[in-house]
Structures are given as structure tokens and as C-alpha cells.
């Protein structure tokens, strides 16, 4: 979900709860996406990965893709 800064300030508890329950929450300032609030667990996973995950691991880390099996198409497209 995207929040304006004013709304995020007025509903900080809800923004935090949604970050934990639903995933990253985007905050905009002046109509521009400026910040993203993530749950501590998600932040720790990102930090531990050191920004060096392969693409499949990145996709599998997205909460909405949990349980989805991904396979690479190795057939050559000419």
C-alpha cells in the first residue's frame, strides 16, 4: 500500500502493522515515492543476503509468491 507522509504519520501504528502482516509499505512525499517501511524480519533477511541474491531467490522472497515453484526455461530461443 502507498501512504502519503501525512497519512502515515497519523496512522503510524497501522502502517507498521501492515508492514508486518502484508509486506512493504510505500510512503510518498509531494507525490513522489520516497520511502518504504519493511518489517524487521524482512529487513534482517535483506541485510543477511547482503544484496547478493540470485533472481530466483529474490522472486521467492516476495510474500505473494511463497509456495510458487519457479523453473528456468533452458530451451534456446532462436
Helices and strands as residue ranges (DSSP letters): E 2-4, H 5-10, H 12-22, E 25-29, E 32-37, H 40-49, H 55-60, G 63-65
